[in-house]
Structures are given as C-alpha cells and as structure tokens.
Amino acid sequence: MAFLLLTVGLLFTAGWAIGLAFSVKSDAPKNPIIPAAGVLLFIGVSLIAMNASMEAMDNPPRLTPSAYDSITDGMAPDAVQGILGPALTKPDRSALDLPGKGVSLPSEIVARLAQGQDSAEAVQARLSINIEGTPSKRNAKEGLGASAIKGLNGVVGLQIILTENGNTATFTEGEHWKYENGDTAEAVAKKIGDAINAHASWTAVGSPESAPKRVNITSSLESNNGTNGNSMTCRAAPTATNTAVRVGYKNDGSVVAFRGGQDSVALQFWLEQDGALDGDFTMTDRLVVVGYVDNKVHSMKQAGLGETARDARAEKERQAKKKKG
C-alpha cells in the first residue's frame, strides 16, 4: 500500500506542479495559491509514503506462507524463531482474539498449562517402594530381619532391580546396604534410598518426612525426563510374595512401571499487524501459533496467511483419520 500511495503522491505532485506552472505563466488573473497548496500537500504525502516504503523494504513481513510451510514437526524453538523472528513475550491471548481469527489451541498442550501461562516444565516419572514389618534380629525367622530369599517376608538378601533405557541396576542387601539388628521399616527405607541415590542414573529419597516408610525414586538422567521415564521399571527379587516390600502396588516381585512422566509443553505466538502503509495490499493481520512438546514443534496454527501447504496436509490427514474412525 505504501508503494501505491507513493506513486499516487508523485503523480499528483507532478500534476499540481504543472498546474502551478501554467497558473504563473497565464495572462489571465493569477491565483497560484490553490495549485501551490496542492503541490505542498502531495509532496508531504509522497514523503510520508516514501518513508513507509523504505521501512517496508527494510522490514519485510516474516509471517509468510513460505516461511510457515518451511517449519517442520520436531523442529526446535530456536530454529523456528530463526525463520519467524522473535516470538511475542507474555502475550495477552484475549487481545490476540484467537477465536475471532479462527485459531484453536491444541488441547493436549493447553490441558497442561496453568492459567495465564504459556509453558510447563516436564514432569518426571516416579515410583515408590514401601517397607512394612517389625524390627527383628538379622536372619530371624520373622520380622524385617528375616530372609527374603527363603520367602520369610523379610529384607535380608533382598534385591531392588531398576531398569532404564535397557540398563539395569541392582541394589542388594548385604552388598549395597545392610540390615542391622533391630532396624525399623523407616531405617530400612532410608538405607535403600541412600544406596539407590548413590548410583549415577538414579535419584532416591528414603524415609521422607511425609512418608517415613517409603522410598521415592526418579531418574537423574535427562534422557528419562517426561514420558520417556514411563518406560522405566522396578521390581523386588526374588519373585515371590513378600509382605515386607511393596513396589508400587505389588508385593509379589513382579515388574512395576514408573508412572506420571509428562513432557514439557509450550506455546509461542507471532503477530504482524498490517498497517495501511506497508508493503502489501492485504490489510490483514498475520498470526502464527506454534505448540511444542518436549521442545519440539508439535502443532501449528495460523490466521491471515491464506492457504498453506502445511494446513492442507494437516486437513488431509485429519479427514483420513476421521474416515478410518
């Protein structure tokens, strides 16, 4: 629009200038004020349009269909901002008028976000071991000091076996920690937690104040953050009922999966407001919303860009799934 206005301004300036010249040279009564005012007016218009045109050339739109289509699923936030420019900082969603622009936010991301927030950190998968039983002497026939290997519902010889990403770590009573005469369930939980926590791949807290007979376990490896951690497992050995040790909800030595891991999520917004004096004729604001899961592009929405190849593919896939369903 700025280039059109510049062209119009220059043409009208030239026209009024010619009119002023004829007015000055005419033998008729002269009244050059009107053409002079016209020249000055359209010189001003032309200058404004020229400045706007130069700004439009120096700052071309970044929210374009080609830029939008060049973003692929799995792309990192830095790469996206390299294409679209810096995202809006803490935007007011109500001011963006997303419903009015026909932009719906991905429910799987919005469900994780607190009110007014555009991001949520990953949640670690976790698992708890509970110790139950009464103190006794080591190698007694009953109580916590009884043998786990002989099926006497104790912890002597007990093994806690953790797996993550194909790696196995085993923590054995008598090797990594030891039951001493009279140890309580709280003491056993503390010792098991300390033994597991000493391993580079695991973080454990034994006998926390909120649950003194419990061992809370998470992975200390970044690769197990979020939903990746839900594939980790734990079991107590030997595989037999042992009322002294409950892994998750099981006390029979069977494998129990970690639970509760959730990936990080985030939304980023870009807005280019289309002014009257810019480099195009659309007069339409351009909005792009990118949703990330685990710091990777998961979904995209746009308004004001017209038809895009990415949206066409997404609609085709949606219709295919709908037909199968």
Secondary structure, DSSP 8 states (H G I E B T S, - for coil): -HHHHHHHHHHHHHHHHHHHHHHHH-SS---THHHHHHHHHHHHHHHHHHHHHHHHHHS--S--HHHHHT--TT--HHHHHHHH-S--SS--HHHHTTTTTT----HHHHTT--TT-SEE--B--BEEEEE------TT-SSSTTSBTTTTSSS-BT-EEEEEETTEEEEEEBTTTB---TT--HHHHHHHHHHHHHTSTTEEEEES-TT-TTEEEEEE--GGGSGGGGGG-EEEEESSS--TTEEETTB-SS--EE-B--B--EEEEEEEE---SSSSSS----EEEEEEEETTEEEEEEEESS---HHHHHHHHHHHHHHHH-
